[in-house]
């Protein structure tokens, strides 16, 4: 109340209501006596007016009529006005009945006074709201010709709203009330036949959602807003597919009640922790020993813009290297990681190098200039189906690129070289896995070198760019279906931070020629992971979100392995890390085969590449295309 009294607008409003009450009372008498108020009735008017006005103002204050912001006058405020006028007029009539028994007071005057007071008090507030809401739009509504169909100013964007319910009405009201939203709502679409042809704030419900394609082009829509928060996942999927078919930008909005309740965030799908999906404790490694070979050293990371490379650089930065060289062939990725590091690690000297490891002369120039002491080789093509269709690129990047960077590391006498490998290199069935196995062989050929060359082999990285979890999340955001290749397919998983800790730890442990492996626990069934992710996103598997089996893709196995039978695996001082002493290979023989592979890659001879990989790796079983055609549903 103290804040209201100190507000200068309060007195202006009070004064305005004072004149409105007086005018209503006077007009009620004027109407009752048809413009000629008798002297006797005029005396009754003047005698009662000093009491009626302050009393009504007090009642209005009691009902909070002076606490509201007129810009936001709503039905609640109008209802309070109605209550205030009814109660104040009613009490006045009862008082006059008991005091004067209505002798000399026409009863109709008080009925007219109540009607006029309600109309004046409410009308002024509604008028002020309209004036304030349209002020920034130049009061266009006062000067527009209601019969003219020509638009004088075309809004920036024309919007179609799907859903003619409460959510759609709120969106329309917000667009009109907010001058910064330069939209014109052209119409609504709703599947309820009772709403067709009806209007919401002057905007027509044009038809059902099935008409969206015609409406989008006939009325030249720019964007579509989906305002159906109560729709089921199947209904939403149908609406989203219809919107995507138009090619227009579309957005969806949750229900305001759901946001307030905390059931969902502004994203339709809840955020899910990757660690929760794994169902096991993350691996914590001894990071202290790692600093001994990273602190104050020149460290080069190839593939620095990828998921593994980026996280690896973040963890390396914690050990204060002398210079952290970020090598990547993707300009955009390199730009983003450099900007992140300049903000997060301003005291670390960072050098961004845009280039490709398959160019030997390029690597030679940069190794000679920067003189790296530690190299982490994470640059590789990793997506099995894509690599299977483009095997020559895997030869250039995964094999030739590794050969080049290994040779440069050897030539310039680096201290440690850590090559990032994969479980798909074990008994490979894909070109990607086979090329990574050859990369392991190249690295192991330098085991007797004074420098320490090691490989790190691990399974799928959950949460990395392009991983199955990202695919599932995008499919859930579109309300399905979630696609799984096979009901029995399993994979090993680890988080990005886990994998990078393993890589750093391997650098500390390696003596040369080893392949380090993390104990990744029990393989996880992809179908179970999909169902768990759907549940954690707030939906029911196979009810809200469909799970669809699409068959194994080229080069995929049902089950992955981390070691080949017969490989001698031994423990390390760290519980979760194992090591294989890699076999040594004849370097001249291997390089001869690689030359033949590169020649086949230059000719883009896919079958020849696979045959040559089979010569190098007898355990390699190229993917059988006929086998891939039999899906789990057949």
C-alpha positions as CSV (number, residue, x, y, z in Angstrom):
1,X,0.0,0.0,0.0
2,X,2.9,2.3,0.8
3,X,4.3,1.8,-2.7
4,X,0.9,2.6,-4.3
5,X,0.6,5.8,-2.3
6,X,4.0,7.0,-3.4
7,X,3.2,6.3,-7.0
8,X,2.2,9.5,-8.8
9,X,0.1,7.5,-11.3
10,X,-2.1,6.3,-8.4
11,X,-3.4,9.9,-7.9
12,X,-4.0,10.4,-11.6
13,X,-6.0,7.2,-11.7
14,X,-7.9,8.0,-8.5
15,X,-8.7,11.5,-9.9
16,X,-9.9,9.9,-13.2
17,X,-12.1,7.4,-11.4
18,X,-13.5,10.3,-9.2
19,X,-14.7,12.1,-12.3
20,X,-16.1,8.9,-13.8
21,X,-18.1,8.1,-10.7
22,X,-19.5,11.6,-10.6
23,X,-20.3,11.5,-14.3
24,X,-22.0,8.2,-14.1
25,X,-24.2,9.3,-11.1
26,X,-25.1,12.6,-12.8
27,X,-25.8,10.8,-16.2
28,X,-28.0,8.2,-14.4
29,X,-30.2,11.1,-13.1
30,X,-30.2,12.7,-16.5
31,X,-31.3,9.6,-18.2
32,X,-34.0,8.8,-15.6
33,X,-35.6,12.3,-16.0
34,X,-35.1,12.5,-19.7
35,X,-32.6,15.4,-19.5
36,X,-34.6,17.6,-17.1
37,X,-33.7,16.9,-13.4
38,X,-36.3,18.4,-11.0
39,X,-35.0,20.7,-8.3
40,X,-36.1,18.2,-5.6
41,X,-34.1,15.3,-7.3
42,X,-31.2,17.7,-7.9
43,X,-31.0,18.3,-4.2
44,X,-31.0,14.5,-3.5
45,X,-28.2,14.1,-6.0
46,X,-26.0,16.8,-4.5
47,X,-26.7,15.6,-0.9
48,X,-25.7,12.0,-1.6
49,X,-22.8,12.6,-4.0
50,X,-20.2,13.5,-1.3
51,X,-20.8,10.2,0.4
52,X,-21.2,7.9,-2.6
53,X,-17.9,9.0,-4.4
54,X,-15.4,8.3,-1.6
55,X,-17.3,5.2,-0.6
56,X,-17.1,3.7,-4.1
57,X,-13.4,4.7,-4.4
58,X,-12.7,2.9,-1.1
59,X,-14.5,-0.3,-2.3
60,X,-12.5,-0.1,-5.6
61,X,-9.3,0.2,-3.6
62,X,-10.3,-2.8,-1.5
63,X,-10.7,-4.9,-4.7
64,X,-7.3,-3.9,-6.0
65,X,-8.3,-1.8,-8.9
66,X,-5.3,0.5,-8.3
67,X,-2.7,-2.3,-8.1
68,X,-3.0,-3.5,-11.7
69,X,-0.9,-2.4,-14.7
70,X,-3.3,-1.1,-17.3
71,X,-1.1,-2.2,-20.1
72,X,-2.0,-5.8,-19.0
73,X,-5.7,-5.3,-18.2
74,X,-7.3,-8.8,-18.4
75,X,-10.6,-10.6,-17.7
76,X,-9.5,-10.9,-14.1
77,X,-9.3,-7.1,-13.8
78,X,-12.7,-6.7,-15.5
79,X,-14.2,-9.2,-13.1
80,X,-12.8,-7.3,-10.1
81,X,-14.3,-4.1,-11.6
82,X,-17.6,-5.8,-11.9
83,X,-17.4,-7.0,-8.3
84,X,-16.4,-3.6,-7.0
85,X,-19.3,-1.8,-8.8
86,X,-21.9,-4.4,-7.8
87,X,-20.9,-4.4,-4.1
88,X,-20.5,-0.6,-3.9
89,X,-23.8,0.1,-5.7
90,X,-25.6,-2.6,-3.7
91,X,-24.4,-1.2,-0.3
92,X,-25.4,2.3,-1.4
93,X,-28.9,1.1,-2.3
94,X,-29.2,-0.8,1.0
95,X,-28.0,2.3,3.0
96,X,-30.6,4.5,1.3
97,X,-33.3,1.9,1.9
98,X,-32.6,1.8,5.6
99,X,-32.1,5.6,6.0
100,X,-34.6,7.1,3.6
101,X,-36.7,4.0,2.6
102,X,-36.1,5.3,-0.9
103,X,-38.4,8.3,-0.3
104,X,-37.3,10.9,-2.8
105,X,-34.8,8.5,-4.5
106,X,-35.9,6.8,-7.8
107,X,-34.7,3.1,-7.7
108,X,-33.9,3.1,-11.4
109,X,-31.3,5.8,-10.9
110,X,-29.1,3.4,-8.9
111,X,-29.5,0.6,-11.4
112,X,-28.5,3.1,-14.2
113,X,-25.6,4.3,-12.0
114,X,-24.3,0.8,-11.5
115,X,-24.4,0.1,-15.3
116,X,-22.8,3.4,-16.2
117,X,-20.1,3.2,-13.5
118,X,-19.1,-0.3,-14.7
119,X,-19.0,0.8,-18.3
120,X,-16.9,3.9,-17.6
121,X,-14.4,2.3,-15.2
122,X,-13.9,-0.8,-17.4
123,X,-14.0,1.0,-20.7
124,X,-11.3,3.5,-19.8
125,X,-9.0,0.7,-18.7
126,X,-9.5,-1.3,-21.9
127,X,-9.1,1.8,-24.0
128,X,-5.8,2.6,-22.3
129,X,-4.5,-0.9,-22.8
130,X,-5.3,-0.7,-26.5
131,X,-3.6,2.7,-26.8
132,X,-0.4,1.5,-24.9
133,X,-0.2,-1.8,-26.8
134,X,-0.5,0.0,-30.2
135,X,1.5,3.0,-29.4
136,X,4.8,1.6,-30.8
137,X,2.9,0.5,-33.9
138,X,2.0,4.1,-34.7
139,X,-1.7,3.8,-33.8
140,X,-2.3,2.1,-37.2
141,X,-5.5,0.5,-36.0
142,X,-7.1,4.0,-35.6
143,X,-6.5,4.9,-39.2
144,X,-6.8,1.7,-41.2
145,X,-9.8,1.3,-43.5
146,X,-11.6,-1.8,-42.3
147,X,-13.0,-2.4,-45.8
148,X,-9.7,-2.2,-47.6
149,X,-7.9,-5.5,-48.5
150,X,-4.7,-3.8,-49.5
151,X,-1.8,-4.0,-47.0
152,X,0.2,-0.8,-46.7
153,X,3.1,-2.4,-44.9
154,X,4.0,-6.1,-45.3
155,X,5.4,-7.7,-42.1
156,X,8.7,-9.3,-42.2
157,X,7.4,-12.8,-41.8
158,X,4.0,-14.5,-42.4
159,X,3.2,-17.1,-39.8
160,X,0.9,-20.1,-39.8
161,X,-0.1,-21.5,-36.4
162,X,-1.0,-25.2,-36.0
163,X,-3.4,-25.6,-33.1
164,X,-6.4,-23.3,-32.5
165,X,-6.5,-24.0,-28.7
166,X,-5.3,-22.2,-25.6
167,X,-1.6,-22.4,-26.7
168,X,-2.3,-21.1,-30.1
169,X,-4.3,-18.2,-28.7
170,X,-1.5,-17.3,-26.3
171,X,1.0,-17.3,-29.1
172,X,-1.1,-15.0,-31.2
173,X,-1.6,-12.6,-28.3
174,X,2.1,-12.6,-27.6
175,X,2.9,-11.8,-31.2
176,X,0.5,-8.9,-31.3
177,X,1.4,-7.5,-27.9
178,X,5.2,-7.7,-28.5
179,X,6.2,-5.1,-31.2
180,X,9.6,-6.7,-31.5
181,X,8.0,-9.8,-33.0
182,X,7.6,-8.7,-36.6
183,X,5.1,-11.4,-37.6
184,X,1.7,-11.5,-39.3
185,X,-0.3,-14.5,-38.2
186,X,-2.2,-15.4,-41.4
187,X,-4.3,-18.2,-40.0
188,X,-4.7,-21.3,-37.8
189,X,-4.9,-25.0,-38.8
190,X,-6.7,-27.4,-36.5
191,X,-8.1,-31.0,-36.9
192,X,-11.2,-30.2,-34.9
193,X,-14.0,-29.8,-37.4
194,X,-16.0,-27.6,-35.0
195,X,-13.3,-24.9,-35.1
196,X,-13.1,-24.6,-38.9
197,X,-14.2,-21.1,-40.0
198,X,-14.1,-19.8,-36.5
199,X,-11.9,-16.8,-35.5
200,X,-9.5,-16.1,-32.7
201,X,-8.8,-12.4,-32.2
202,X,-9.8,-11.9,-35.8
203,X,-7.6,-14.7,-37.3
204,X,-9.5,-17.5,-39.0
205,X,-9.1,-21.3,-38.5
206,X,-8.5,-22.2,-42.1
207,X,-8.9,-26.0,-42.0
208,X,-7.2,-29.2,-40.9
209,X,-3.5,-30.0,-40.8
210,X,-3.8,-32.0,-44.0
211,X,-4.2,-28.6,-45.8
212,X,-0.8,-27.3,-44.7
213,X,1.0,-27.9,-48.0
214,X,-1.7,-25.9,-49.9
215,X,-1.8,-23.1,-47.3
216,X,2.0,-22.8,-47.1
217,X,2.3,-22.0,-50.8
218,X,-1.1,-20.4,-51.7
219,X,-0.8,-17.8,-48.8
220,X,3.0,-17.5,-49.1
221,X,3.9,-18.5,-45.6
222,X,7.4,-17.9,-44.2
223,X,7.2,-20.0,-41.0
224,X,5.1,-22.5,-39.1
225,X,4.5,-22.6,-35.4
226,X,3.2,-25.8,-33.8
227,X,1.2,-25.0,-30.7
228,X,-0.3,-28.3,-29.7
229,X,1.3,-29.2,-26.4
230,X,-1.4,-31.8,-25.6
231,X,-0.8,-33.9,-28.7
232,X,0.6,-37.4,-28.4
233,X,4.0,-38.4,-29.8
234,X,2.3,-40.0,-32.8
235,X,0.2,-37.0,-33.5
236,X,3.3,-34.7,-33.2
237,X,5.3,-36.9,-35.5
238,X,2.5,-36.7,-38.2
239,X,2.4,-32.9,-37.8
240,X,6.2,-32.5,-37.9
241,X,6.4,-34.7,-41.1
242,X,3.7,-32.5,-42.7
243,X,5.6,-29.3,-41.8
244,X,8.9,-30.7,-43.1
245,X,7.2,-31.6,-46.4
246,X,6.6,-27.9,-47.0
247,X,10.3,-27.1,-46.7
248,X,9.4,-24.2,-44.4
249,X,11.0,-23.5,-41.0
250,X,8.9,-24.9,-38.3
251,X,9.0,-24.7,-34.5
252,X,7.1,-26.3,-31.7
253,X,6.2,-24.9,-28.3
254,X,5.5,-26.8,-25.0
255,X,2.6,-26.1,-22.8
256,X,3.1,-23.2,-20.3
257,X,1.7,-25.4,-17.5
258,X,4.3,-28.1,-18.3
259,X,7.1,-25.6,-18.1
260,X,5.9,-24.3,-14.7
261,X,5.5,-27.8,-13.3
262,X,9.0,-28.6,-14.4
263,X,7.9,-31.6,-16.4
264,X,9.8,-30.4,-19.4
265,X,12.3,-27.7,-20.3
266,X,12.2,-25.3,-23.2
267,X,13.5,-28.3,-25.2
268,X,10.9,-30.8,-26.1
269,X,13.2,-33.7,-25.1
270,X,14.8,-33.7,-21.7
271,X,18.6,-33.7,-21.4
272,X,20.0,-37.1,-20.6
273,X,23.3,-37.8,-18.9
274,X,25.5,-40.1,-21.0
275,X,27.0,-41.5,-17.8
276,X,23.4,-42.5,-16.8
277,X,22.9,-44.5,-20.0
278,X,26.1,-46.5,-19.4
279,X,24.9,-47.8,-16.1
280,X,28.4,-48.0,-14.6
281,X,30.9,-45.8,-12.8
282,X,33.2,-43.7,-15.0
283,X,36.9,-44.7,-15.0
284,X,39.1,-42.4,-12.9
285,X,42.8,-42.6,-13.8
286,X,45.9,-41.4,-12.2
287,X,46.4,-38.0,-13.9
288,X,49.5,-37.1,-11.8
289,X,52.0,-39.1,-13.8
290,X,50.7,-37.8,-17.1
291,X,51.9,-34.3,-16.3
292,X,55.5,-35.5,-16.3
293,X,55.5,-35.8,-20.1
294,X,53.1,-33.0,-21.0
295,X,54.1,-30.0,-18.8
296,X,56.1,-27.4,-20.7
297,X,56.2,-29.5,-23.9
298,X,55.2,-28.8,-27.5
299,X,52.2,-31.1,-28.0
300,X,50.6,-31.7,-31.4
301,X,47.1,-33.2,-31.7
302,X,45.9,-34.3,-35.2
303,X,42.2,-34.3,-35.7
304,X,41.9,-31.7,-33.0
305,X,38.5,-30.5,-34.2
306,X,36.8,-33.9,-33.7
307,X,35.0,-35.1,-30.5
308,X,38.0,-37.1,-29.2
309,X,40.6,-34.5,-30.4
310,X,38.8,-31.6,-28.8
311,X,38.4,-33.3,-25.4
312,X,41.9,-34.5,-25.6
313,X,43.2,-30.9,-26.1
314,X,41.1,-29.7,-23.2
315,X,42.7,-32.3,-20.8
316,X,46.2,-31.6,-22.2
317,X,45.7,-27.9,-21.5
318,X,45.3,-28.7,-17.8
319,X,49.0,-29.7,-17.7
320,X,50.3,-26.4,-19.1
321,X,52.1,-27.4,-22.3
322,X,54.5,-25.0,-23.8
323,X,52.6,-24.9,-27.1
324,X,49.5,-26.8,-28.0
325,X,49.3,-27.3,-31.8
326,X,45.8,-28.0,-33.1
327,X,45.9,-29.7,-36.4
328,X,42.7,-30.3,-38.4
329,X,41.6,-30.2,-42.0
330,X,38.1,-28.8,-41.2
331,X,38.2,-25.0,-41.0
332,X,35.0,-24.6,-39.1
333,X,35.9,-27.1,-36.4
334,X,39.4,-25.6,-36.0
335,X,37.9,-22.1,-35.6
336,X,35.5,-23.2,-32.9
337,X,38.1,-25.1,-30.8
338,X,40.5,-22.2,-31.1
339,X,37.9,-19.7,-29.9
340,X,37.0,-21.9,-27.0
341,X,40.6,-22.3,-25.9
342,X,41.4,-18.6,-26.1
343,X,38.5,-18.0,-23.7
344,X,38.9,-21.0,-21.4
345,X,42.7,-21.3,-21.4
346,X,44.0,-17.7,-22.0
347,X,47.4,-18.6,-20.5
348,X,48.0,-21.6,-22.8
349,X,49.8,-20.9,-26.1
350,X,47.7,-22.4,-28.8
351,X,48.6,-22.7,-32.5
352,X,45.9,-23.6,-35.1
353,X,47.2,-25.4,-38.2
354,X,44.8,-26.0,-41.0
355,X,45.9,-29.0,-43.1
356,X,45.7,-32.7,-44.0
357,X,47.9,-35.5,-42.7
358,X,47.9,-37.2,-46.1
359,X,50.2,-34.6,-47.5
360,X,53.8,-35.6,-46.5
361,X,55.6,-32.4,-47.6
362,X,53.0,-30.4,-45.6
363,X,53.7,-32.3,-42.4
364,X,57.5,-32.2,-43.0
365,X,57.4,-28.4,-43.1
366,X,55.3,-28.0,-40.0
367,X,57.3,-30.6,-38.0
368,X,60.5,-28.8,-38.9
369,X,59.0,-25.4,-37.9
370,X,57.2,-26.3,-34.6
371,X,59.3,-29.2,-33.5
372,X,56.6,-31.1,-31.5
373,X,57.8,-33.3,-28.7
374,X,54.6,-35.3,-28.1
375,X,52.1,-36.3,-30.9
376,X,48.6,-37.6,-30.4
377,X,47.2,-38.9,-33.7
378,X,43.4,-38.7,-33.6
379,X,42.8,-37.8,-37.3
380,X,40.8,-40.6,-38.9
381,X,37.6,-41.4,-40.8
382,X,35.4,-43.4,-38.3
383,X,31.9,-43.9,-39.7
384,X,31.7,-47.5,-40.9
385,X,29.0,-47.2,-43.5
386,X,30.4,-44.0,-45.1
387,X,33.9,-45.4,-45.2
388,X,32.6,-48.7,-46.7
389,X,31.2,-46.7,-49.7
390,X,34.4,-44.7,-50.1
391,X,37.2,-47.1,-49.2
392,X,39.9,-45.1,-51.1
393,X,39.4,-42.2,-48.8
394,X,40.0,-44.5,-45.8
395,X,43.3,-45.6,-47.4
396,X,44.4,-41.9,-47.9
397,X,43.4,-40.7,-44.5
398,X,43.6,-43.7,-42.1
399,X,46.6,-45.5,-43.6
400,X,48.6,-43.0,-45.7
401,X,47.9,-40.2,-43.2
402,X,49.2,-42.4,-40.3
403,X,52.2,-43.5,-42.3
404,X,53.1,-39.8,-43.0
405,X,52.7,-38.6,-39.4
406,X,54.5,-41.6,-37.9
407,X,57.5,-41.0,-40.3
408,X,57.7,-37.3,-39.5
409,X,57.5,-38.1,-35.8
410,X,60.4,-40.6,-36.2
411,X,62.4,-38.2,-38.4
412,X,62.2,-35.3,-36.0
413,X,62.8,-37.4,-32.9
414,X,59.7,-36.8,-30.9
415,X,59.5,-38.3,-27.4
416,X,56.1,-40.0,-27.5
417,X,53.6,-40.9,-30.2
418,X,50.1,-42.1,-29.3
419,X,47.9,-43.4,-32.1
420,X,44.1,-43.5,-31.5
421,X,42.7,-46.9,-32.6
422,X,39.3,-48.7,-32.3
423,X,37.8,-52.0,-31.3
424,X,36.7,-52.4,-35.0
425,X,40.4,-53.1,-35.8
426,X,39.9,-56.5,-34.1
427,X,39.1,-59.2,-36.7
428,X,37.8,-56.4,-38.9
429,X,34.7,-56.8,-41.1
430,X,34.7,-53.3,-42.4
431,X,37.2,-51.1,-44.4
432,X,37.3,-48.7,-41.5
433,X,38.3,-51.4,-39.1
434,X,40.9,-52.9,-41.5
435,X,42.5,-49.5,-42.2
436,X,42.8,-48.8,-38.5
437,X,44.4,-52.2,-38.0
438,X,47.0,-51.3,-40.6
439,X,47.5,-48.0,-38.8
440,X,48.3,-50.0,-35.6
441,X,50.8,-52.1,-37.6
442,X,52.5,-49.0,-38.9
443,X,52.8,-47.7,-35.4
444,X,54.2,-50.9,-34.0
445,X,56.9,-51.0,-36.7
446,X,58.6,-48.3,-34.7
447,X,58.6,-50.1,-31.4
448,X,62.4,-50.4,-31.3
449,X,62.8,-46.7,-31.9
450,X,64.1,-44.6,-29.0
451,X,60.8,-42.7,-29.2
452,X,57.8,-44.3,-27.7
453,X,55.2,-45.3,-30.3
454,X,52.0,-46.8,-28.9
455,X,48.4,-47.3,-29.9
456,X,45.2,-47.0,-27.8
457,X,42.3,-49.2,-28.7
458,X,38.8,-48.7,-27.3
459,X,35.1,-49.1,-28.2
460,X,32.4,-46.6,-29.1
461,X,32.5,-43.2,-27.6
462,X,29.1,-42.3,-26.2
463,X,28.3,-38.7,-26.8
464,X,30.8,-38.1,-29.6
465,X,29.6,-36.3,-32.7
466,X,27.8,-38.8,-34.9
467,X,27.4,-41.5,-32.2
468,X,24.3,-43.6,-32.0
469,X,23.1,-41.6,-29.0
470,X,23.1,-38.4,-30.9
471,X,21.1,-40.1,-33.7
472,X,18.6,-41.5,-31.2
473,X,18.1,-38.1,-29.6
474,X,17.5,-36.4,-32.9
475,X,15.0,-39.1,-33.8
476,X,13.2,-38.7,-30.4
477,X,13.0,-34.9,-31.0
478,X,11.1,-35.8,-34.1
479,X,9.0,-38.2,-32.1
480,X,10.4,-41.3,-33.8
481,X,10.8,-43.8,-35.1
482,X,14.1,-44.7,-33.4
483,X,16.0,-46.9,-35.8
484,X,18.1,-49.9,-34.5
485,X,20.0,-52.1,-36.9
486,X,19.3,-55.4,-35.1
487,X,17.6,-56.5,-31.9
488,X,20.7,-58.4,-30.7
489,X,23.4,-55.9,-31.7
490,X,25.8,-54.9,-28.8
491,X,28.6,-52.4,-28.4
492,X,31.2,-51.4,-25.9
493,X,30.8,-47.8,-24.8
494,X,32.8,-45.2,-22.9
495,X,32.5,-41.5,-22.4
496,X,34.6,-38.9,-24.2
497,X,36.4,-37.9,-21.0
498,X,37.1,-41.6,-20.2
499,X,38.6,-42.3,-23.6
500,X,40.8,-39.2,-23.4
501,X,42.1,-40.1,-19.9
502,X,43.0,-43.5,-21.3
503,X,44.9,-41.9,-24.1
504,X,46.9,-39.6,-21.8
505,X,47.6,-42.5,-19.4
506,X,48.8,-44.7,-22.3
507,X,51.3,-41.9,-23.1
508,X,52.7,-42.2,-19.6
509,X,52.8,-46.0,-19.5
510,X,54.0,-46.8,-23.0
511,X,57.5,-48.1,-23.7
512,X,57.0,-48.6,-27.4
513,X,55.0,-51.0,-29.6
514,X,52.1,-51.6,-27.1
515,X,48.4,-51.5,-27.7
516,X,46.6,-50.3,-24.6
517,X,43.0,-51.4,-23.9
518,X,40.5,-50.1,-21.4
519,X,38.4,-52.6,-19.4
520,X,35.1,-51.3,-20.8
521,X,32.9,-53.7,-18.8
522,X,30.0,-55.6,-20.3
523,X,28.9,-54.8,-23.9
524,X,25.6,-52.9,-24.0
525,X,22.6,-53.9,-26.0
526,X,21.8,-51.1,-28.4
527,X,18.0,-51.9,-28.2
528,X,18.2,-51.6,-24.4
529,X,20.0,-48.3,-24.7
530,X,17.4,-47.0,-27.2
531,X,14.6,-47.9,-24.8
532,X,16.4,-46.4,-21.8
533,X,17.0,-43.1,-23.7
534,X,13.3,-42.9,-24.8
535,X,12.2,-43.4,-21.2
536,X,14.7,-40.8,-19.8
537,X,13.4,-38.4,-22.5
538,X,9.9,-38.6,-21.0
539,X,8.3,-41.1,-23.4
540,X,7.2,-44.7,-23.4
541,X,9.1,-47.0,-25.8
542,X,6.9,-48.7,-28.5
543,X,3.9,-46.6,-27.3
544,X,4.9,-42.9,-27.7
545,X,8.0,-43.6,-29.7
546,X,8.3,-46.5,-32.2
547,X,11.5,-48.6,-32.4
548,X,12.2,-49.8,-35.9
549,X,14.7,-52.4,-37.0
550,X,16.5,-51.6,-40.3
551,X,19.1,-54.3,-40.6
552,X,22.9,-54.3,-40.3
553,X,24.6,-51.7,-42.4
554,X,27.6,-52.4,-44.7
555,X,30.7,-53.4,-42.6
556,X,28.8,-53.7,-39.3
557,X,29.1,-56.6,-36.8
558,X,26.6,-57.9,-34.4
559,X,29.2,-57.9,-31.6
560,X,32.5,-56.0,-31.3
561,X,35.7,-57.4,-29.7
562,X,38.6,-55.6,-28.0
563,X,41.2,-58.3,-28.5
564,X,41.9,-61.1,-31.0
565,X,42.0,-64.6,-29.7
566,X,45.6,-65.5,-29.0
567,X,46.8,-62.0,-28.3
568,X,48.7,-61.9,-25.1
569,X,46.9,-59.4,-22.8
570,X,48.4,-58.4,-19.5
571,X,47.5,-56.1,-16.7
572,X,49.1,-52.7,-15.9
573,X,49.4,-51.0,-12.5
574,X,46.0,-49.5,-13.3
575,X,43.0,-51.7,-12.7
576,X,41.0,-50.6,-15.7
577,X,43.9,-50.7,-18.2
578,X,45.3,-53.7,-20.0
579,X,48.1,-53.9,-22.5
580,X,48.9,-56.0,-25.6
581,X,52.5,-56.3,-26.7
582,X,51.9,-55.7,-30.4
583,X,53.5,-58.0,-33.0
584,X,56.4,-56.6,-35.0
585,X,56.1,-56.5,-38.8
586,X,58.6,-56.3,-41.7
587,X,58.5,-52.6,-42.4
588,X,59.6,-53.0,-46.1
589,X,56.9,-55.6,-46.8
590,X,54.2,-53.5,-45.1
591,X,55.2,-50.3,-47.0
592,X,55.2,-52.2,-50.2
593,X,51.6,-53.3,-49.6
594,X,50.7,-49.8,-48.6
595,X,52.1,-48.5,-51.9
596,X,49.9,-51.0,-53.8
597,X,46.9,-49.9,-51.7
598,X,47.5,-46.2,-52.5
599,X,47.7,-47.0,-56.2
600,X,44.4,-48.8,-56.0
601,X,42.9,-45.9,-54.0
602,X,44.0,-43.5,-56.7
603,X,42.1,-45.6,-59.2
604,X,39.1,-45.8,-56.8
605,X,39.1,-49.5,-57.1
606,X,36.9,-50.6,-54.2
607,X,37.2,-54.3,-54.7
608,X,40.9,-54.1,-55.3
609,X,41.4,-52.2,-52.0
610,X,39.4,-54.9,-50.1
611,X,41.4,-57.7,-51.7
612,X,44.7,-56.0,-50.9
613,X,43.6,-55.4,-47.3
614,X,42.8,-59.1,-47.1
615,X,46.4,-59.9,-48.2
616,X,47.7,-57.7,-45.4
617,X,45.2,-58.9,-42.8
618,X,44.2,-62.5,-43.2
619,X,41.7,-62.1,-40.4
620,X,39.8,-59.4,-42.3
621,X,36.4,-60.6,-43.5
622,X,35.0,-58.1,-46.0
623,X,31.3,-57.3,-45.6
624,X,29.0,-59.6,-47.5
625,X,26.4,-57.5,-49.3
626,X,24.0,-60.4,-49.7
627,X,24.1,-60.9,-45.9
628,X,23.2,-57.3,-45.3
629,X,19.9,-57.7,-47.2
630,X,18.5,-60.0,-44.6
631,X,17.2,-57.7,-41.9
632,X,15.9,-58.7,-38.5
633,X,12.3,-58.1,-39.6
634,X,12.6,-60.6,-42.5
